[in-house]
Amino acid sequence: MLKNRKINADLPREVYVLSVVAFFVALGYGMIIPAIPLFAKTFEVNNAQIGAIISAFALARFAMGLPAGKLIDLFGERRVQTTGLLLVAVSSFAAGLANSYWQLLTFRALGGIGSVMFSVSASSLLMRSVEDNVRGRAQSTYYGGFLIGGIAGPAVGGILSVISLRVPFFTYAFTLICASFVTSFFLSEKRLGKSIRNIQDPEDRVLLKDALKNYPYVAAMAIAFLSNWVIFGLRNSILPLFTKEILGASNSVLGLGFTIAALVQGIALIYVGKISDFRGRRFALMIGSFTLLTGVATIIISTHWWYYFLAMVMFGIGGAFEGTASSAVVGDVFGGKGGRVIALFQMAGDFGNIISPVLLGWLVDAHSYRPAFIATAVVFSITLLLSAKMPETRNLTKT
């Protein structure tokens, strides 16, 4: 029987600090999400131009992924993370002061650069700070910080928008300054000691060319891409339109569905990390892939709006498993040793965010909703094969 003797080991301090930082980041980001389109509309632009503001942030993240990884290799995670957070804070404050559409577009793109600097450095430090036997729980705790902030953010942002559409941007800048303070103060070597060195030994880093020869790493990237295809392309993009236009749901039903998905995902994260650490990454990935595929299948056969709720539950659970386990695989294999390796993994997920809404939207326009859902199910089923072939990356000791 395979069993880890330290399965109940405590999480290191870095995990909790990074989770607090993630909360502040997600809280502020959630505040500006409802405000961005409304604020952009005050500059008398069309819907395509409003969409470009959202895309500019995502494209900047994608384009600067590998450079951010290189900066981590040169200067270390803590410095890059603090710098990235401050860059997003400055760009958010400037966006709140924007007097034209092009200023708003430019400042949001700059925010995307700072965002990827934060996310890659935080992931790299998280992976370097924990051992395999607690890596799943560390990832779940970290994602939990994002989730709680993401749930609270839109509600707070909606209240602040009543005062002014500029106020959420200023408040976002403040939450990011809080996050940068937490990073620079609580993640300093003076506070944590030098058990996790700020800058890795160059000889200890994993090169991209070597990482791309590793099947678990490549498979984890593919799973991240396909999972985001479902979550961002299908669930967040075309599913609300389908549920309203075809299944006859109201706007309140749509909002309730996303709330349910977030709550279910939050509850699932409590257990997903433990399952990943105890049963292994391969098992967690199989559960996640099957659950997300079940959610897509539910939508394909749906005839009433309550199917939407069932699918959102599946998406919440499946997303928790896939996100936690795929990140844990990369941490198991490389231990965060190589900023560009971590960056490329995140870029795979970001690419799914960028391309899937466009492709699925085109399929809906060219055919209809259900063919787009069926195509997603066919493509996503690849994750079952990738997971089935995945060797167990978590170190288990025989007893």
C-alpha positions as CSV (number, residue, x, y, z in Angstrom):
1,M,0.0,0.0,0.0
2,L,1.2,3.5,-0.9
3,K,1.0,6.0,1.9
4,N,2.8,9.2,2.8
5,R,4.0,9.3,6.4
6,K,3.7,13.1,6.5
7,I,0.3,13.5,4.9
8,N,-0.9,15.6,7.8
9,A,2.1,18.0,7.8
10,D,1.3,21.7,8.3
11,L,1.5,24.2,5.5
12,P,4.4,26.6,5.6
13,R,3.8,30.3,6.3
14,E,4.4,31.4,2.7
15,V,1.2,29.6,1.7
16,Y,-1.0,31.7,4.0
17,V,0.7,34.9,3.1
18,L,0.3,34.3,-0.6
19,S,-3.4,33.4,0.0
20,V,-3.9,36.8,1.8
21,V,-2.3,38.5,-1.2
22,A,-4.5,36.6,-3.6
23,F,-7.5,37.7,-1.6
24,F,-6.6,41.4,-1.9
25,V,-5.9,41.0,-5.6
26,A,-9.1,39.2,-6.4
27,L,-11.2,41.6,-4.2
28,G,-10.0,44.6,-6.1
29,Y,-10.2,43.0,-9.5
30,G,-13.8,41.9,-8.7
31,M,-14.6,45.5,-7.9
32,I,-13.7,46.9,-11.3
33,I,-15.2,44.1,-13.4
34,P,-18.7,45.6,-13.3
35,A,-17.4,49.1,-13.7
36,I,-15.2,48.7,-16.7
37,P,-17.9,48.5,-19.4
38,L,-19.9,51.2,-17.8
39,F,-17.0,53.5,-17.4
40,A,-15.8,52.9,-21.0
41,K,-19.3,53.6,-22.2
42,T,-19.0,57.2,-20.9
43,F,-16.4,57.8,-23.6
44,E,-19.1,57.1,-26.3
45,V,-17.6,53.9,-27.7
46,N,-19.2,50.8,-29.2
47,N,-19.3,47.4,-27.7
48,A,-16.4,46.1,-29.7
49,Q,-14.2,48.8,-28.3
50,I,-15.4,48.0,-24.8
51,G,-14.5,44.3,-25.4
52,A,-11.0,45.5,-26.6
53,I,-10.3,46.9,-23.1
54,I,-11.0,43.5,-21.6
55,S,-9.0,41.7,-24.3
56,A,-6.0,44.1,-23.9
57,F,-5.5,43.0,-20.3
58,A,-5.6,39.3,-21.2
59,L,-3.3,39.8,-24.3
60,A,-0.8,41.8,-22.3
61,R,-0.7,39.0,-19.7
62,F,-0.2,36.4,-22.4
63,A,2.5,38.4,-24.3
64,M,4.5,39.2,-21.2
65,G,4.4,35.7,-19.6
66,L,7.8,34.5,-20.6
67,P,9.5,37.9,-20.0
68,A,8.0,37.9,-16.5
69,G,9.5,34.4,-16.0
70,K,12.9,35.7,-17.1
71,L,12.6,38.5,-14.5
72,I,11.9,36.0,-11.8
73,D,15.1,34.1,-12.8
74,L,17.1,37.3,-12.6
75,F,15.7,39.0,-9.5
76,G,13.6,36.4,-7.6
77,E,9.9,35.9,-6.9
78,R,9.5,38.4,-4.0
79,R,10.8,41.4,-5.8
80,V,9.0,40.7,-9.1
81,Q,5.7,40.0,-7.2
82,T,6.0,43.3,-5.3
83,T,6.9,45.2,-8.5
84,G,4.0,43.6,-10.4
85,L,1.5,44.5,-7.7
86,L,2.6,48.1,-7.6
87,L,2.5,48.3,-11.4
88,V,-1.1,47.2,-11.4
89,A,-1.9,49.6,-8.6
90,V,-0.4,52.5,-10.5
91,S,-2.2,51.5,-13.7
92,S,-5.5,51.1,-11.9
93,F,-5.2,54.5,-10.3
94,A,-4.3,56.0,-13.7
95,A,-7.3,54.2,-15.3
96,G,-9.6,55.9,-12.7
97,L,-8.2,59.2,-13.9
98,A,-8.5,58.5,-17.6
99,N,-10.1,61.2,-19.7
100,S,-10.3,59.2,-22.9
101,Y,-11.0,55.8,-24.2
102,W,-7.4,55.3,-25.4
103,Q,-6.0,56.3,-22.0
104,L,-8.2,53.7,-20.4
105,L,-7.2,51.0,-22.9
106,T,-3.5,51.8,-22.4
107,F,-3.7,51.7,-18.6
108,R,-5.6,48.4,-18.6
109,A,-2.9,46.9,-20.9
110,L,-0.2,48.0,-18.5
111,G,-2.2,46.4,-15.7
112,G,-2.0,43.1,-17.6
113,I,1.8,43.3,-17.5
114,G,1.8,43.8,-13.8
115,S,-0.8,41.1,-13.3
116,V,1.3,38.4,-15.0
117,M,4.4,39.4,-13.0
118,F,2.4,38.8,-9.8
119,S,0.7,35.6,-10.8
120,V,3.9,33.9,-12.2
121,S,6.0,34.9,-9.3
122,A,3.4,33.9,-6.7
123,S,3.0,30.5,-8.3
124,S,6.7,30.0,-8.5
125,L,7.2,30.9,-4.8
126,L,4.3,28.7,-3.8
127,M,5.7,25.7,-5.7
128,R,9.2,26.2,-4.2
129,S,7.9,26.6,-0.6
130,V,6.1,23.3,-0.2
131,E,6.8,19.6,-0.4
132,D,4.9,17.2,-2.5
133,N,2.9,15.8,0.4
134,V,1.1,19.1,1.0
135,R,1.3,20.7,-2.4
136,G,-2.4,20.0,-3.2
137,R,-3.6,21.6,0.0
138,A,-1.3,24.6,-0.6
139,Q,-2.7,25.1,-4.1
140,S,-6.3,24.8,-2.7
141,T,-5.6,27.3,0.0
142,Y,-4.1,29.8,-2.5
143,Y,-7.0,29.4,-4.9
144,G,-9.4,29.8,-2.0
145,G,-8.0,33.3,-1.3
146,F,-8.7,34.2,-4.9
147,L,-12.2,32.8,-4.8
148,I,-13.3,34.6,-1.6
149,G,-12.0,37.9,-2.9
150,G,-13.7,37.2,-6.3
151,I,-17.0,36.6,-4.6
152,A,-16.9,39.7,-2.4
153,G,-15.4,42.0,-5.0
154,P,-18.3,42.5,-7.4
155,A,-20.7,43.3,-4.5
156,V,-18.4,45.9,-3.1
157,G,-17.7,47.3,-6.5
158,G,-21.4,47.6,-7.3
159,I,-21.9,49.7,-4.2
160,L,-18.8,51.9,-4.9
161,S,-20.0,52.5,-8.5
162,V,-23.1,54.3,-7.2
163,I,-20.7,56.9,-5.8
164,S,-18.7,57.2,-9.1
165,L,-17.6,54.8,-11.8
166,R,-14.0,55.9,-11.0
167,V,-14.1,55.0,-7.4
168,P,-13.7,51.2,-7.9
169,F,-10.4,51.8,-9.8
170,F,-9.0,53.9,-6.9
171,T,-10.1,51.3,-4.4
172,Y,-8.5,48.5,-6.5
173,A,-5.3,50.5,-6.4
174,F,-5.5,50.6,-2.6
175,T,-6.1,46.8,-2.2
176,L,-3.1,46.2,-4.5
177,I,-1.0,48.5,-2.3
178,C,-2.1,46.4,0.7
179,A,-1.1,43.3,-1.2
180,S,2.3,44.6,-2.1
181,F,2.9,45.6,1.6
182,V,2.0,42.1,2.7
183,T,4.4,40.7,0.1
184,S,7.3,42.9,0.9
185,F,6.9,42.7,4.7
186,F,5.8,39.1,5.4
187,L,7.7,37.4,2.6
188,S,11.0,39.1,3.3
189,E,14.0,36.9,4.1
190,K,14.2,38.8,7.4
191,R,10.7,37.5,8.3
192,L,10.9,34.0,6.8
193,G,14.6,33.3,7.1
194,K,16.6,32.0,4.1
195,S,15.2,28.6,3.8
196,I,13.7,29.8,0.5
197,R,16.3,31.9,-1.2
198,N,15.1,34.9,-3.1
199,I,17.2,34.2,-6.2
200,Q,17.8,30.6,-7.3
201,D,21.1,29.2,-8.3
202,P,21.2,29.4,-12.1
203,E,22.4,25.8,-12.2
204,D,19.3,24.8,-10.3
205,R,16.9,26.2,-12.8
206,V,14.9,24.1,-15.3
207,L,15.2,25.2,-18.9
208,L,12.1,25.4,-21.2
209,K,13.7,23.0,-23.7
210,D,14.1,20.4,-21.0
211,A,10.6,21.0,-19.5
212,L,8.9,20.5,-22.8
213,K,10.4,17.0,-23.0
214,N,8.5,16.1,-19.8
215,Y,5.1,14.5,-20.4
216,P,3.4,15.4,-17.1
217,Y,4.3,19.1,-17.7
218,V,3.1,19.1,-21.3
219,A,-0.1,17.3,-20.3
220,A,-0.7,19.7,-17.4
221,M,-0.4,22.6,-19.9
222,A,-2.9,21.0,-22.3
223,I,-5.3,20.3,-19.4
224,A,-5.0,23.9,-18.2
225,F,-5.8,25.1,-21.8
226,L,-8.8,22.9,-22.2
227,S,-10.2,23.5,-18.7
228,N,-10.1,27.2,-19.3
229,W,-11.7,26.6,-22.7
230,V,-14.7,25.2,-20.8
231,I,-14.7,27.6,-17.9
232,F,-14.1,30.8,-19.7
233,G,-15.2,30.1,-23.2
234,L,-18.3,28.0,-22.6
235,R,-19.4,28.8,-19.1
236,N,-18.6,32.5,-18.9
237,S,-19.2,33.4,-22.5
238,I,-21.9,31.5,-24.4
239,L,-23.7,29.6,-21.7
240,P,-25.4,32.6,-20.2
241,L,-26.7,33.6,-23.6
242,F,-27.9,30.0,-24.3
243,T,-29.6,29.8,-20.9
244,K,-31.5,33.0,-21.4
245,E,-32.3,32.8,-25.1
246,I,-33.0,29.0,-25.4
247,L,-33.9,27.9,-21.9
248,G,-35.8,31.0,-21.0
249,A,-34.0,31.9,-17.8
250,S,-34.1,35.3,-16.2
251,N,-31.1,37.5,-15.4
252,S,-31.5,36.7,-11.7
253,V,-31.3,33.0,-12.5
254,L,-28.1,33.6,-14.5
255,G,-26.5,35.5,-11.5
256,L,-27.6,32.8,-9.1
257,G,-26.0,30.1,-11.2
258,F,-22.6,31.8,-11.0
259,T,-23.0,32.3,-7.3
260,I,-23.8,28.6,-6.8
261,A,-20.7,27.7,-8.9
262,A,-18.5,29.9,-6.8
263,L,-19.9,28.5,-3.5
264,V,-19.6,24.9,-4.6
265,Q,-16.0,25.5,-5.9
266,G,-15.1,27.1,-2.5
267,I,-16.5,24.1,-0.6
268,A,-14.8,21.7,-3.0
269,L,-11.4,23.4,-2.5
270,I,-11.5,22.4,1.1
271,Y,-11.4,18.8,0.1
272,V,-9.7,18.8,-3.3
273,G,-6.2,19.5,-2.0
274,K,-6.4,16.7,0.6
275,I,-7.7,14.3,-2.1
276,S,-4.9,15.3,-4.4
277,D,-2.3,14.8,-1.7
278,F,-3.6,11.5,-0.4
279,R,-4.9,9.8,-3.6
280,G,-2.5,11.5,-6.1
281,R,-2.6,14.0,-8.9
282,R,-3.7,11.5,-11.6
283,F,-6.8,10.6,-9.6
284,A,-7.7,14.2,-9.0
285,L,-7.3,15.1,-12.7
286,M,-9.4,12.1,-13.7
287,I,-12.2,13.3,-11.3
288,G,-11.9,16.9,-12.6
289,S,-12.0,15.9,-16.2
290,F,-15.0,13.6,-15.8
291,T,-16.9,16.2,-13.8
292,L,-16.3,19.1,-16.2
293,L,-17.2,16.8,-19.1
294,T,-20.4,15.8,-17.3
295,G,-21.2,19.5,-16.9
296,V,-20.9,20.0,-20.7
297,A,-23.0,16.9,-21.4
298,T,-25.7,18.3,-19.1
299,I,-25.9,21.5,-21.1
300,I,-26.0,19.5,-24.4
301,I,-29.1,17.6,-23.3
302,S,-30.7,20.5,-21.4
303,T,-34.4,21.2,-21.9
304,H,-35.1,23.4,-18.9
305,W,-33.3,26.2,-17.1
306,W,-32.7,24.0,-14.0
307,Y,-30.2,22.0,-16.1
308,Y,-28.1,25.2,-16.0
309,F,-27.8,25.0,-12.2
310,L,-26.8,21.4,-12.3
311,A,-24.1,22.2,-14.9
312,M,-22.8,25.1,-12.9
313,V,-22.4,22.8,-9.9
314,M,-20.4,20.4,-12.1
315,F,-18.2,23.3,-13.4
316,G,-17.5,24.5,-9.9
317,I,-16.4,21.0,-8.7
318,G,-14.5,20.1,-11.8
319,G,-12.7,23.5,-12.0
320,A,-11.5,23.0,-8.4
321,F,-10.0,19.6,-9.2
322,E,-8.4,20.6,-12.5
323,G,-6.9,23.8,-11.3
324,T,-5.5,22.4,-8.1
325,A,-4.2,19.1,-9.6
326,S,-2.6,20.5,-12.8
327,S,-0.7,23.2,-10.8
328,A,0.4,20.5,-8.3
329,V,1.7,18.4,-11.2
330,V,4.0,21.2,-12.4
331,G,5.1,21.8,-8.8
332,D,5.8,18.1,-8.3
333,V,7.9,17.8,-11.4
334,F,9.9,21.0,-11.2
335,G,9.4,22.5,-7.7
336,G,9.1,26.0,-9.1
337,K,12.7,25.9,-10.3
338,G,12.5,28.1,-13.4
339,G,10.3,31.2,-13.9
340,R,9.8,30.7,-17.6
341,V,8.6,27.1,-17.0
342,I,5.9,28.4,-14.6
343,A,5.1,31.3,-17.0
344,L,4.6,29.0,-20.0
345,F,2.2,26.8,-17.9
346,Q,0.1,29.9,-17.0
347,M,0.2,31.1,-20.6
348,A,-1.4,27.9,-21.7
349,G,-4.4,28.6,-19.5
350,D,-4.4,32.3,-20.6
351,F,-4.5,31.2,-24.2
352,G,-7.6,29.1,-23.5
353,N,-9.2,32.3,-22.0
354,I,-8.3,34.3,-25.2
355,I,-9.2,31.9,-28.0
356,S,-12.2,29.9,-26.7
357,P,-14.7,32.7,-26.5
358,V,-13.9,33.7,-30.1
359,L,-14.1,30.2,-31.5
360,L,-17.2,29.2,-29.6
361,G,-18.9,32.5,-30.6
362,W,-18.1,31.8,-34.2
363,L,-19.5,28.3,-33.9
364,V,-22.7,29.6,-32.4
365,D,-23.0,32.2,-35.2
366,A,-22.3,29.7,-38.0
367,H,-24.4,26.8,-36.6
368,S,-26.1,27.1,-33.2
369,Y,-25.4,26.6,-29.5
370,R,-25.6,22.9,-29.2
371,P,-23.0,22.2,-32.0
372,A,-20.7,24.5,-30.1
373,F,-21.3,22.5,-26.9
374,I,-20.8,19.2,-28.7
375,A,-17.5,20.4,-30.2
376,T,-16.4,21.5,-26.7
377,A,-17.2,18.0,-25.3
378,V,-15.3,16.3,-28.1
379,V,-12.2,18.5,-27.6
380,F,-12.3,18.4,-23.8
381,S,-12.6,14.6,-23.7
382,I,-8.8,14.7,-24.6
383,T,-8.2,15.5,-21.0
384,L,-9.5,12.1,-19.9
385,L,-6.8,10.5,-22.1
386,L,-4.1,12.8,-20.9
387,S,-5.0,12.1,-17.3
388,A,-5.2,8.4,-17.8
389,K,-1.7,8.3,-19.3
390,M,-0.4,10.6,-16.5
391,P,2.3,9.0,-14.3
392,E,1.8,9.8,-10.6
393,T,4.0,12.8,-9.9
394,R,3.4,13.1,-6.2
395,N,6.2,11.3,-4.3
396,L,4.6,8.4,-2.3
397,T,6.7,6.3,0.0
398,K,6.1,2.6,0.5
399,T,5.3,1.4,4.0
